[in-house]
Amino acid sequence: MKIEKSTRKGKRFVAIFDDGTKVHFGARGASTYIDGKRTEQERNNYLKRHNVREDFNNPKSAGALSARILWGQTKSFDKNHEEFMNHFF
């Protein structure tokens, strides 16, 4: 899976899976944990709030991509992307 900037209005990234599936995720203009502007408490709040309505167990869902990459364990996009790949694939 590779991640590129999204061409969809209002979306920040697009994940392109090996089978050709494209999933756009992340709100353009919104700050996230990887941007360094959010605290760990804000990260935890985001995850709790979105866990109710998002499918964090489906790697091809915008919710899982956002939770594990934009709001992942670290503030590093690359490290969170690697963790996502190790977790799901």
ZAMI-476373 format. One record per atom (N, C-alpha, C): x, y, z; atom name; residue number from 1; residue in one letter. Coordinates in steps of 0.001 Angstrom, whole numbers, plus 500000, padded with zeros to 6 digits. Each point is the difference from the previous one (the first is absolute). Example, Ala and Ser with C-alpha at 12.3 -4.5 7.8 and 13.67 -1.06 7.14 Angstrom:
residues 2
{{513190 494310 507800} "N" 1 "a"}
{{499110 501190 500000} "CA" 1 "a"}
{{500900 501200 500000} "C" 1 "a"}
{{499650 501050 499280} "N" 2 "s"}
{{500820 501190 500060} "CA" 2 "s"}
{{499230 501090 500730} "C" 2 "s"}
***
This chain:
residues 89
{{500843 498830 500000} "N" 1 "m"}
{{499157 501170 500000} "CA" 1 "m"}
{{500890 501235 500000} "C" 1 "m"}
{{499649 500932 499140} "N" 2 "k"}
{{500710 501275 500013} "CA" 2 "k"}
{{499011 501109 500319} "C" 2 "k"}
{{500526 501090 500497} "N" 3 "i"}
{{499164 501138 500382} "CA" 3 "i"}
{{500482 501222 499250} "C" 3 "i"}
{{499032 500699 499400} "N" 4 "e"}
{{500292 501221 499250} "CA" 4 "e"}
{{499062 501103 500456} "C" 4 "e"}
{{500273 501212 499549} "N" 5 "k"}
{{499074 501102 500255} "CA" 5 "k"}
{{498720 499726 499231} "C" 5 "k"}
{{498885 500282 500623} "N" 6 "s"}
{{498706 499745 499379} "CA" 6 "s"}
{{499650 501080 498986} "C" 6 "s"}
{{499326 499583 498949} "N" 7 "t"}
{{499472 500941 499011} "CA" 7 "t"}
{{498528 500296 500279} "C" 7 "t"}
{{499434 499323 500981} "N" 8 "r"}
{{498594 500206 500361} "CA" 8 "r"}
{{499862 501251 500863} "C" 8 "r"}
{{499023 500799 499674} "N" 9 "k"}
{{499751 501230 500743} "CA" 9 "k"}
{{499761 499681 501481} "C" 9 "k"}
{{500710 500721 500853} "N" 10 "g"}
{{499804 499870 501434} "CA" 10 "g"}
{{500760 498851 500647} "C" 10 "g"}
{{500702 499174 499215} "N" 11 "k"}
{{500743 498880 500557} "CA" 11 "k"}
{{501497 500240 499892} "C" 11 "k"}
{{500739 499482 500944} "N" 12 "r"}
{{501433 500265 500105} "CA" 12 "r"}
{{500859 498948 499297} "C" 12 "r"}
{{499655 498730 500182} "N" 13 "f"}
{{500792 498907 499442} "CA" 13 "f"}
{{499110 498989 499304} "C" 13 "f"}
{{500633 499183 499153} "N" 14 "v"}
{{499338 498836 499412} "CA" 14 "v"}
{{500948 498828 500166} "C" 14 "v"}
{{499463 498893 500530} "N" 15 "a"}
{{500760 498756 500101} "CA" 15 "a"}
{{499649 499171 498770} "C" 15 "a"}
{{501017 499525 499325} "N" 16 "i"}
{{499804 499189 498798} "CA" 16 "i"}
{{500534 498602 500307} "C" 16 "i"}
{{499071 499043 500052} "N" 17 "f"}
{{500350 498628 500352} "CA" 17 "f"}
{{500431 499230 498757} "C" 17 "f"}
{{500675 498885 500222} "N" 18 "d"}
{{500543 499193 498906} "CA" 18 "d"}
{{498930 499531 499019} "C" 18 "d"}
{{498760 499829 500479} "N" 19 "d"}
{{498920 499554 499112} "CA" 19 "d"}
{{499334 501154 499250} "C" 19 "d"}
{{500526 501220 500167} "N" 20 "g"}
{{499463 501170 499303} "CA" 20 "g"}
{{498976 500798 500792} "C" 20 "g"}
{{499578 499489 501146} "N" 21 "t"}
{{499052 500712 500851} "CA" 21 "t"}
{{500618 501305 500482} "C" 21 "t"}
{{499211 501066 499910} "N" 22 "k"}
{{500441 501311 500480} "CA" 22 "k"}
{{499082 500447 501132} "C" 22 "k"}
{{500598 500441 501093} "N" 23 "v"}
{{499246 500497 501141} "CA" 23 "v"}
{{500540 501370 500361} "C" 23 "v"}
{{499166 501007 499878} "N" 24 "h"}
{{500367 501372 500357} "CA" 24 "h"}
{{499713 500184 501490} "C" 24 "h"}
{{500929 500663 500693} "N" 25 "f"}
{{499812 500171 501445} "CA" 25 "f"}
{{500682 501276 500477} "C" 25 "f"}
{{499586 500430 501177} "N" 26 "g"}
{{500555 501206 500602} "CA" 26 "g"}
{{499363 501253 499419} "C" 26 "g"}
{{499614 500894 500867} "N" 27 "a"}
{{499388 501250 499562} "CA" 27 "a"}
{{501090 501004 499647} "C" 27 "a"}
{{499933 500519 498789} "N" 28 "r"}
{{500951 501029 499583} "CA" 28 "r"}
{{499822 501216 500900} "C" 28 "r"}
{{501104 500514 500486} "N" 29 "g"}
{{499954 501186 500853} "CA" 29 "g"}
{{499916 499705 501484} "C" 29 "g"}
{{499680 498771 500363} "N" 30 "a"}
{{499906 499643 501419} "CA" 30 "a"}
{{501371 499576 500518} "C" 30 "a"}
{{500296 500352 501233} "N" 31 "s"}
{{501262 499558 500581} "CA" 31 "s"}
{{499784 498676 500723} "C" 31 "s"}
{{501013 499162 499957} "N" 32 "t"}
{{499929 498684 500619} "CA" 32 "t"}
{{501233 499783 500870} "C" 32 "t"}
{{500088 498838 500586} "N" 33 "y"}
{{501122 499674 500888} "CA" 33 "y"}
{{501331 500042 499251} "C" 33 "y"}
{{500042 499569 498744} "N" 34 "i"}
{{501255 499999 499254} "CA" 34 "i"}
{{500488 501408 499658} "C" 34 "i"}
{{499126 500971 500073} "N" 35 "d"}
{{500397 501380 499705} "CA" 35 "d"}
{{500732 500651 501169} "C" 35 "d"}
{{499993 499333 501158} "N" 36 "g"}
{{500700 500513 501176} "CA" 36 "g"}
{{499252 501075 500750} "C" 36 "g"}
{{498780 500278 499580} "N" 37 "k"}
{{499229 501075 500644} "CA" 37 "k"}
{{498995 499459 501018} "C" 37 "k"}
{{499902 498687 500089} "N" 38 "r"}
{{499028 499378 500908} "CA" 38 "r"}
{{500728 499260 501111} "C" 38 "r"}
{{499372 499994 501174} "N" 39 "t"}
{{500583 499331 501161} "CA" 39 "t"}
{{499586 498529 500021} "C" 39 "t"}
{{500654 499250 500866} "N" 40 "e"}
{{499644 498595 500166} "CA" 40 "e"}
{{498570 499868 500517} "C" 40 "e"}
{{499576 500920 500866} "N" 41 "q"}
{{498621 499962 500501} "CA" 41 "q"}
{{499007 500240 498860} "C" 41 "q"}
{{500309 500924 499098} "N" 42 "e"}
{{499135 500241 498841} "CA" 42 "e"}
{{499970 498775 499085} "C" 42 "e"}
{{501133 499316 499880} "N" 43 "r"}
{{500060 498762 499225} "CA" 43 "r"}
{{499068 498961 500616} "C" 43 "r"}
{{500110 499811 501306} "N" 44 "n"}
{{499148 499031 500684} "CA" 44 "n"}
{{498527 500353 499855} "C" 44 "n"}
{{499673 501275 500114} "N" 45 "n"}
{{498613 500444 499844} "CA" 45 "n"}
{{499489 499719 498590} "C" 45 "n"}
{{500829 500262 498993} "N" 46 "y"}
{{499618 499727 498612} "CA" 46 "y"}
{{499684 498516 499826} "C" 46 "y"}
{{500896 499157 500483} "N" 47 "l"}
{{499814 498559 499832} "CA" 47 "l"}
{{498743 499499 500708} "C" 47 "l"}
{{499749 500471 501197} "N" 48 "k"}
{{498786 499599 500731} "CA" 48 "k"}
{{498740 500482 499281} "C" 48 "k"}
{{500027 501231 499534} "N" 49 "r"}
{{498839 500598 499338} "CA" 49 "r"}
{{499672 499284 498692} "C" 49 "r"}
{{501018 499661 499226} "N" 50 "h"}
{{499777 499403 498685} "CA" 50 "h"}
{{499860 498486 500037} "C" 50 "h"}
{{500436 499364 501069} "N" 51 "n"}
{{499889 498554 500123} "CA" 51 "n"}
{{498536 499544 500014} "C" 51 "n"}
{{499117 500868 500396} "N" 52 "v"}
{{498577 499681 500075} "CA" 52 "v"}
{{499395 499783 498617} "C" 52 "v"}
{{500420 500787 499018} "N" 53 "r"}
{{499359 499950 498678} "CA" 53 "r"}
{{500907 499537 498863} "C" 53 "r"}
{{501279 499852 500270} "N" 54 "e"}
{{500957 499604 498968} "CA" 54 "e"}
{{500396 498538 500165} "C" 54 "e"}
{{500390 499371 498895} "N" 55 "d"}
{{500479 498619 500033} "CA" 55 "d"}
{{501523 500012 499979} "C" 55 "d"}
{{500601 500009 501174} "N" 56 "f"}
{{501447 500055 500112} "CA" 56 "f"}
{{500662 498672 499634} "C" 56 "f"}
{{499219 498948 499805} "N" 57 "n"}
{{500545 498681 499682} "CA" 57 "n"}
{{500007 499696 498511} "C" 57 "n"}
{{499460 500887 499188} "N" 58 "n"}
{{499963 499819 498551} "CA" 58 "n"}
{{501079 500885 499386} "C" 58 "n"}
{{501085 499408 499493} "N" 59 "p"}
{{501092 500825 499474} "CA" 59 "p"}
{{499607 500863 498814} "C" 59 "p"}
{{498904 499650 499331} "N" 60 "k"}
{{499554 500787 498844} "CA" 60 "k"}
{{498907 500986 500376} "C" 60 "k"}
{{499977 500397 501262} "N" 61 "s"}
{{499048 501023 500432} "CA" 61 "s"}
{{500748 501280 500325} "C" 61 "s"}
{{499359 501110 499737} "N" 62 "a"}
{{500605 501300 500315} "CA" 62 "a"}
{{500242 500118 501499} "C" 62 "a"}
{{499136 499393 500789} "N" 63 "g"}
{{500152 500051 501450} "CA" 63 "g"}
{{501283 499342 500480} "C" 63 "g"}
{{500285 498809 499483} "N" 64 "a"}
{{501216 499285 500399} "CA" 64 "a"}
{{501242 500745 499525} "C" 64 "a"}
{{499963 500511 498786} "N" 65 "l"}
{{501140 500748 499466} "CA" 65 "l"}
{{500266 501245 500842} "C" 65 "l"}
{{498961 500730 500319} "N" 66 "s"}
{{500164 501213 500814} "CA" 66 "s"}
{{500487 499666 501402} "C" 66 "s"}
{{499374 498994 500620} "N" 67 "a"}
{{500354 499650 501376} "CA" 67 "a"}
{{501436 499525 500117} "C" 67 "a"}
{{500455 499192 499066} "N" 68 "r"}
{{501326 499393 500117} "CA" 68 "r"}
{{501120 500827 499373} "C" 68 "r"}
{{499665 500865 499045} "N" 69 "i"}
{{501060 500784 499349} "CA" 69 "i"}
{{499990 501453 500479} "C" 69 "i"}
{{498864 500671 499896} "N" 70 "l"}
{{499948 501414 500396} "CA" 70 "l"}
{{499982 500188 501512} "C" 70 "l"}
{{499411 499040 500707} "N" 71 "w"}
{{499887 500065 501447} "CA" 71 "w"}
{{500688 498800 500652} "C" 71 "w"}
{{501030 499467 499358} "N" 72 "g"}
{{500677 498786 500452} "CA" 72 "g"}
{{500834 500189 501256} "C" 72 "g"}
{{500777 498969 500310} "N" 73 "q"}
{{500798 499956 501225} "CA" 73 "q"}
{{501067 501095 500075} "C" 73 "q"}
{{500494 500433 498842} "N" 74 "t"}
{{501070 501001 499985} "CA" 74 "t"}
{{499557 501230 499201} "C" 74 "t"}
{{500824 501023 500019} "N" 75 "k"}
{{499724 501191 499195} "CA" 75 "k"}
{{500695 499923 498646} "C" 75 "k"}
{{500498 498813 499661} "N" 76 "s"}
{{500685 499780 498732} "CA" 76 "s"}
{{499076 499304 499002} "C" 76 "s"}
{{499736 500659 498892} "N" 77 "f"}
{{499174 499408 498939} "CA" 77 "f"}
{{500592 498667 499546} "C" 77 "f"}
{{501313 499990 499748} "N" 78 "d"}
{{500653 498789 499488} "CA" 78 "d"}
{{499930 498842 500995} "C" 78 "d"}
{{500253 500274 501259} "N" 79 "k"}
{{499938 498939 501018} "CA" 79 "k"}
{{498579 499471 500151} "C" 79 "k"}
{{499015 500887 499969} "N" 80 "n"}
{{498609 499567 500121} "CA" 80 "n"}
{{499564 499202 498776} "C" 80 "n"}
{{500472 500399 498830} "N" 81 "h"}
{{499700 499245 498770} "CA" 81 "h"}
{{500596 498600 500102} "C" 81 "h"}
{{501232 499919 500473} "N" 82 "e"}
{{500652 498691 500170} "CA" 82 "e"}
{{499232 499134 501000} "C" 82 "e"}
{{499569 500587 501107} "N" 83 "e"}
{{499230 499262 501006} "CA" 83 "e"}
{{498682 499506 499407} "C" 83 "e"}
{{499344 500842 499206} "N" 84 "f"}
{{498754 499616 499342} "CA" 84 "f"}
{{500228 498768 499135} "C" 84 "f"}
{{501050 500028 499204} "N" 85 "m"}
{{500311 498880 499103} "CA" 85 "m"}
{{500312 498736 500791} "C" 85 "m"}
{{500772 500125 501075} "N" 86 "n"}
{{500328 498834 500829} "CA" 86 "n"}
{{498763 499430 500683} "C" 86 "n"}
{{499107 500869 500401} "N" 87 "h"}
{{498790 499555 500704} "CA" 87 "h"}
{{499039 499264 499074} "C" 87 "h"}
{{499792 500537 498812} "N" 88 "f"}
{{498979 499448 499118} "CA" 88 "f"}
{{500521 499048 498925} "C" 88 "f"}
{{501265 500099 499621} "N" 89 "f"}
{{500465 499205 498857} "CA" 89 "f"}
{{501217 499208 500312} "C" 89 "f"}
***
